[in-house]
Amino acid sequence: MGFRISGSSSSSCFCLQRTLLPPLTAIATSTRGFKRRSNCIPSCSVSYRKFVEFALDETTLHTHLIPSPLQEKYNFMNSKDGKGTLSMLSFEGAKIRLLRSLIIETETMQVLDFTVFPKAEYDIPIFCANFFTSAKTNIVVLDLNPLHDIINQHEYKEKYFKSLIPLGLKYAELFPWGGKLTSESINFFSPIVIWTKFTSNPEKYDILYSAFREYYKVWLKLICKADKETDESQIFHNLEAQHRYLTWRVEKDPGQGVLKKLIGDTLAKDMLRSFLFNGVDELGSKTFNDYFPRYCCQEGTLNKKGNVIGKSFENRPWNARGEFIEYFR
């Protein structure tokens, strides 16, 4: 029996079941209580539960997952108006520092935020899936976010992305580039990133599910083949790179506005720092201004106008060989 995240139009519960992993029974038991105290949410034609179910099933074919300590606190929450729910899961593995998911379901939107962070002994990319769906539109980011620079340092790109370029080209044809991204944002994306916007329809949703499965299977192959780093300087390099990534996401993640609206500023900040981007307060001591000084205003405050610093890219900035186009202009 595989993982099953259950929910229905008559209730909004988030239950996890897997007979092969007894520790997860406790999670399933605790989350069943949400059925009794959550409000009803109408059925939606799009549900991201099956994406998470697939990822968990596929992961456990390769490694043993155990619930993260975060699971006790971050598992389920109702929105302030009682018309939406936030359902969370988190796990750890032999090579996985944190696998976590957030599903938001309201009367008007569905959101999936699913990310897997490797342990610092492994320099593999970070798996990232951020999907927003409303009745009319979808906003999608699906990628293997590079841990290290792939624009100026070709060795890392060759190691992890050279063989994946055909996969990226396949879905670039199906999902056109979604619009402007700044140079700072581009640094956290790979040549195979799917960054797109499209009108909601079942066919596109099915293609997105196929892309999610293919990208996740590829990521699992990478982490399964990855050798454990023993050089302390390289481990520190990986740790700092992941902390830099987390620091950027906490400050610039576009989903924080949705969270603040649903659960308020205080809870949203806590969820961002302690759950979604867990490690930002533990893996390093550098600040956002240390990593990204261009965003610091003269008086020392942070530019709060969003991702507005640096060159913006209206079109995909990599060519068919996965080379950064800017170098060839």
VOTI-98866 format. One record per residue (C-alpha): x, y, z; residue in one letter; residue number from 1. Coordinates in steps of 0.5 Angstrom, whole numbers. Layout:
BEGIN
(node (X, Y, Z), 'a', NUM);
...
END
This chain:
BEGIN
(node (0, 0, 0), 'm', 1);
(node (3, 7, -2), 'g', 2);
(node (2, 14, 1), 'f', 3);
(node (-5, 16, 1), 'r', 4);
(node (-7, 24, 3), 'i', 5);
(node (-14, 24, 4), 's', 6);
(node (-19, 29, 3), 'g', 7);
(node (-26, 30, 1), 's', 8);
(node (-31, 36, -1), 's', 9);
(node (-35, 34, 6), 's', 10);
(node (-29, 35, 10), 's', 11);
(node (-21, 37, 9), 's', 12);
(node (-17, 32, 13), 'c', 13);
(node (-10, 31, 11), 'f', 14);
(node (-8, 24, 13), 'c', 15);
(node (-2, 20, 11), 'l', 16);
(node (-2, 12, 11), 'q', 17);
(node (3, 7, 9), 'r', 18);
(node (4, 0, 12), 't', 19);
(node (11, -1, 11), 'l', 20);
(node (13, 5, 15), 'l', 21);
(node (10, 4, 22), 'p', 22);
(node (13, 11, 25), 'p', 23);
(node (8, 15, 20), 'l', 24);
(node (2, 12, 24), 't', 25);
(node (3, 17, 29), 'a', 26);
(node (2, 22, 24), 'i', 27);
(node (-4, 19, 21), 'a', 28);
(node (-7, 19, 27), 't', 29);
(node (-6, 26, 29), 's', 30);
(node (-8, 29, 23), 't', 31);
(node (-15, 25, 23), 'r', 32);
(node (-17, 30, 28), 'g', 33);
(node (-17, 35, 23), 'f', 34);
(node (-23, 32, 20), 'k', 35);
(node (-27, 34, 26), 'r', 36);
(node (-25, 41, 27), 'r', 37);
(node (-24, 44, 20), 's', 38);
(node (-29, 47, 16), 'n', 39);
(node (-32, 45, 9), 'c', 40);
(node (-28, 46, 2), 'i', 41);
(node (-32, 45, -4), 'p', 42);
(node (-29, 40, -9), 's', 43);
(node (-24, 43, -14), 'c', 44);
(node (-22, 40, -21), 's', 45);
(node (-15, 41, -19), 'v', 46);
(node (-12, 37, -13), 's', 47);
(node (-4, 37, -11), 'y', 48);
(node (-5, 31, -6), 'r', 49);
(node (-3, 26, -12), 'k', 50);
(node (4, 30, -13), 'f', 51);
(node (6, 29, -6), 'v', 52);
(node (3, 22, -6), 'e', 53);
(node (7, 20, -12), 'f', 54);
(node (14, 23, -9), 'a', 55);
(node (13, 20, -2), 'l', 56);
(node (12, 13, -5), 'd', 57);
(node (18, 14, -10), 'e', 58);
(node (22, 16, -5), 't', 59);
(node (21, 10, 0), 't', 60);
(node (23, 6, -6), 'l', 61);
(node (30, 9, -6), 'h', 62);
(node (31, 10, 2), 't', 63);
(node (28, 10, 9), 'h', 64);
(node (24, 16, 11), 'l', 65);
(node (23, 18, 18), 'i', 66);
(node (18, 24, 20), 'p', 67);
(node (22, 30, 22), 's', 68);
(node (21, 33, 29), 'p', 69);
(node (18, 39, 25), 'l', 70);
(node (12, 35, 24), 'q', 71);
(node (9, 35, 31), 'e', 72);
(node (8, 43, 30), 'k', 73);
(node (7, 44, 23), 'y', 74);
(node (2, 39, 20), 'n', 75);
(node (-5, 43, 20), 'f', 76);
(node (-8, 50, 20), 'm', 77);
(node (-14, 53, 18), 'n', 78);
(node (-14, 60, 15), 's', 79);
(node (-16, 66, 19), 'k', 80);
(node (-23, 66, 16), 'd', 81);
(node (-24, 59, 16), 'g', 82);
(node (-25, 58, 9), 'k', 83);
(node (-18, 55, 8), 'g', 84);
(node (-14, 50, 10), 't', 85);
(node (-6, 49, 10), 'l', 86);
(node (-3, 42, 11), 's', 87);
(node (4, 40, 12), 'm', 88);
(node (8, 34, 12), 'l', 89);
(node (16, 33, 13), 's', 90);
(node (21, 28, 13), 'f', 91);
(node (28, 26, 14), 'e', 92);
(node (33, 21, 10), 'g', 93);
(node (40, 18, 10), 'a', 94);
(node (42, 24, 5), 'k', 95);
(node (36, 28, 6), 'i', 96);
(node (36, 34, 11), 'r', 97);
(node (29, 36, 10), 'l', 98);
(node (23, 33, 5), 'l', 99);
(node (17, 38, 6), 'r', 100);
(node (11, 40, 3), 's', 101);
(node (5, 45, 4), 'l', 102);
(node (-2, 44, 1), 'i', 103);
(node (-6, 50, 1), 'i', 104);
(node (-14, 49, -1), 'e', 105);
(node (-19, 55, -1), 't', 106);
(node (-25, 56, -5), 'e', 107);
(node (-21, 60, -10), 't', 108);
(node (-14, 57, -10), 'm', 109);
(node (-10, 51, -9), 'q', 110);
(node (-2, 51, -8), 'v', 111);
(node (3, 46, -7), 'l', 112);
(node (10, 48, -4), 'd', 113);
(node (14, 42, -5), 'f', 114);
(node (22, 42, -3), 't', 115);
(node (27, 37, -2), 'v', 116);
(node (34, 39, 1), 'f', 117);
(node (40, 35, 1), 'p', 118);
(node (44, 34, 7), 'k', 119);
(node (51, 38, 7), 'a', 120);
(node (55, 32, 5), 'e', 121);
(node (52, 32, -2), 'y', 122);
(node (52, 38, -7), 'd', 123);
(node (46, 36, -11), 'i', 124);
(node (41, 41, -13), 'p', 125);
(node (35, 42, -9), 'i', 126);
(node (28, 39, -12), 'f', 127);
(node (23, 45, -12), 'c', 128);
(node (16, 45, -14), 'a', 129);
(node (12, 51, -13), 'n', 130);
(node (5, 51, -16), 'f', 131);
(node (-1, 56, -16), 'f', 132);
(node (-8, 55, -19), 't', 133);
(node (-14, 59, -19), 's', 134);
(node (-20, 58, -23), 'a', 135);
(node (-17, 62, -29), 'k', 136);
(node (-9, 61, -28), 't', 137);
(node (-4, 57, -26), 'n', 138);
(node (3, 60, -24), 'i', 139);
(node (9, 54, -24), 'v', 140);
(node (16, 53, -22), 'v', 141);
(node (19, 47, -23), 'l', 142);
(node (26, 46, -22), 'd', 143);
(node (32, 42, -19), 'l', 144);
(node (35, 49, -16), 'n', 145);
(node (43, 49, -17), 'p', 146);
(node (46, 49, -10), 'l', 147);
(node (52, 52, -13), 'h', 148);
(node (54, 57, -19), 'd', 149);
(node (52, 54, -26), 'i', 150);
(node (53, 61, -30), 'i', 151);
(node (60, 62, -28), 'n', 152);
(node (63, 55, -26), 'q', 153);
(node (61, 50, -31), 'h', 154);
(node (64, 44, -27), 'e', 155);
(node (58, 44, -23), 'y', 156);
(node (53, 45, -29), 'k', 157);
(node (57, 39, -33), 'e', 158);
(node (56, 35, -27), 'k', 159);
(node (49, 35, -26), 'y', 160);
(node (45, 38, -32), 'f', 161);
(node (49, 37, -38), 'k', 162);
(node (45, 30, -39), 's', 163);
(node (38, 33, -37), 'l', 164);
(node (38, 39, -42), 'i', 165);
(node (34, 34, -47), 'p', 166);
(node (29, 34, -41), 'l', 167);
(node (28, 41, -40), 'g', 168);
(node (28, 42, -48), 'l', 169);
(node (22, 37, -48), 'k', 170);
(node (18, 41, -43), 'y', 171);
(node (20, 48, -45), 'a', 172);
(node (16, 47, -51), 'e', 173);
(node (10, 45, -47), 'l', 174);
(node (11, 51, -42), 'f', 175);
(node (13, 57, -45), 'p', 176);
(node (17, 62, -41), 'w', 177);
(node (13, 66, -36), 'g', 178);
(node (16, 73, -36), 'g', 179);
(node (21, 77, -33), 'k', 180);
(node (26, 74, -28), 'l', 181);
(node (32, 78, -25), 't', 182);
(node (39, 76, -25), 's', 183);
(node (39, 75, -18), 'e', 184);
(node (33, 70, -19), 's', 185);
(node (36, 67, -25), 'i', 186);
(node (42, 65, -20), 'n', 187);
(node (38, 60, -17), 'f', 188);
(node (35, 57, -23), 'f', 189);
(node (38, 51, -27), 's', 190);
(node (37, 51, -35), 'p', 191);
(node (32, 46, -34), 'i', 192);
(node (27, 50, -30), 'v', 193);
(node (20, 50, -32), 'i', 194);
(node (18, 57, -30), 'w', 195);
(node (11, 59, -33), 't', 196);
(node (4, 61, -33), 'k', 197);
(node (-2, 58, -37), 'f', 198);
(node (-10, 58, -37), 't', 199);
(node (-13, 53, -32), 's', 200);
(node (-15, 47, -36), 'n', 201);
(node (-14, 39, -35), 'p', 202);
(node (-10, 38, -41), 'e', 203);
(node (-4, 42, -38), 'k', 204);
(node (-5, 40, -31), 'y', 205);
(node (-4, 33, -33), 'd', 206);
(node (2, 35, -37), 'i', 207);
(node (5, 38, -31), 'l', 208);
(node (4, 32, -27), 'y', 209);
(node (8, 28, -32), 's', 210);
(node (13, 34, -31), 'a', 211);
(node (13, 33, -24), 'f', 212);
(node (14, 26, -24), 'r', 213);
(node (20, 26, -29), 'e', 214);
(node (24, 31, -25), 'y', 215);
(node (23, 28, -19), 'y', 216);
(node (25, 21, -21), 'k', 217);
(node (31, 25, -24), 'v', 218);
(node (33, 28, -18), 'w', 219);
(node (32, 21, -14), 'l', 220);
(node (37, 18, -19), 'k', 221);
(node (42, 24, -17), 'l', 222);
(node (42, 23, -10), 'i', 223);
(node (42, 16, -10), 'c', 224);
(node (48, 16, -14), 'k', 225);
(node (51, 22, -10), 'a', 226);
(node (58, 20, -6), 'd', 227);
(node (58, 23, 1), 'k', 228);
(node (63, 28, 2), 'e', 229);
(node (68, 28, 7), 't', 230);
(node (72, 34, 6), 'd', 231);
(node (70, 39, 11), 'e', 232);
(node (72, 45, 7), 's', 233);
(node (67, 43, 1), 'q', 234);
(node (62, 41, 7), 'i', 235);
(node (62, 48, 9), 'f', 236);
(node (62, 50, 2), 'h', 237);
(node (55, 46, 1), 'n', 238);
(node (52, 49, 8), 'l', 239);
(node (54, 56, 6), 'e', 240);
(node (51, 55, -1), 'a', 241);
(node (44, 52, 2), 'q', 242);
(node (44, 58, 7), 'h', 243);
(node (45, 63, 2), 'r', 244);
(node (39, 60, -2), 'y', 245);
(node (34, 59, 4), 'l', 246);
(node (36, 67, 6), 't', 247);
(node (34, 69, -1), 'w', 248);
(node (27, 65, -1), 'r', 249);
(node (25, 67, 6), 'v', 250);
(node (26, 74, 4), 'e', 251);
(node (24, 74, -3), 'k', 252);
(node (19, 68, -4), 'd', 253);
(node (13, 71, -8), 'p', 254);
(node (8, 66, -4), 'g', 255);
(node (9, 70, 3), 'q', 256);
(node (4, 75, 1), 'g', 257);
(node (-1, 69, 1), 'v', 258);
(node (1, 66, 7), 'l', 259);
(node (0, 73, 11), 'k', 260);
(node (-7, 74, 8), 'k', 261);
(node (-9, 67, 10), 'l', 262);
(node (-6, 66, 17), 'i', 263);
(node (-3, 73, 19), 'g', 264);
(node (4, 76, 19), 'd', 265);
(node (6, 73, 25), 't', 266);
(node (4, 66, 24), 'l', 267);
(node (7, 67, 16), 'a', 268);
(node (14, 69, 19), 'k', 269);
(node (14, 63, 23), 'd', 270);
(node (12, 58, 18), 'm', 271);
(node (17, 61, 13), 'l', 272);
(node (23, 61, 17), 'r', 273);
(node (22, 55, 21), 's', 274);
(node (18, 50, 16), 'f', 275);
(node (18, 52, 9), 'l', 276);
(node (26, 55, 9), 'f', 277);
(node (28, 51, 16), 'n', 278);
(node (35, 52, 17), 'g', 279);
(node (36, 59, 15), 'v', 280);
(node (37, 61, 23), 'd', 281);
(node (41, 55, 24), 'e', 282);
(node (46, 53, 18), 'l', 283);
(node (49, 60, 18), 'g', 284);
(node (50, 67, 21), 's', 285);
(node (50, 71, 15), 'k', 286);
(node (44, 76, 13), 't', 287);
(node (41, 78, 7), 'f', 288);
(node (45, 84, 6), 'n', 289);
(node (51, 80, 7), 'd', 290);
(node (49, 75, 1), 'y', 291);
(node (46, 80, -3), 'f', 292);
(node (49, 87, -2), 'p', 293);
(node (46, 90, -8), 'r', 294);
(node (39, 90, -4), 'y', 295);
(node (41, 94, 2), 'c', 296);
(node (39, 102, 1), 'c', 297);
(node (44, 107, 3), 'q', 298);
(node (41, 108, 10), 'e', 299);
(node (42, 100, 11), 'g', 300);
(node (35, 98, 11), 't', 301);
(node (33, 93, 6), 'l', 302);
(node (30, 94, -1), 'n', 303);
(node (23, 92, 0), 'k', 304);
(node (20, 93, -7), 'k', 305);
(node (21, 85, -9), 'g', 306);
(node (25, 82, -14), 'n', 307);
(node (27, 89, -18), 'v', 308);
(node (35, 89, -17), 'i', 309);
(node (39, 87, -23), 'g', 310);
(node (38, 85, -31), 'k', 311);
(node (31, 82, -32), 's', 312);
(node (30, 76, -37), 'f', 313);
(node (23, 76, -41), 'e', 314);
(node (25, 70, -45), 'n', 315);
(node (29, 64, -43), 'r', 316);
(node (36, 66, -42), 'p', 317);
(node (39, 59, -44), 'w', 318);
(node (40, 56, -51), 'n', 319);
(node (38, 49, -53), 'a', 320);
(node (45, 47, -51), 'r', 321);
(node (44, 49, -44), 'g', 322);
(node (49, 55, -44), 'e', 323);
(node (47, 62, -41), 'f', 324);
(node (45, 66, -47), 'i', 325);
(node (48, 73, -44), 'e', 326);
(node (55, 70, -45), 'y', 327);
(node (54, 70, -53), 'f', 328);
(node (51, 77, -54), 'r', 329);
END
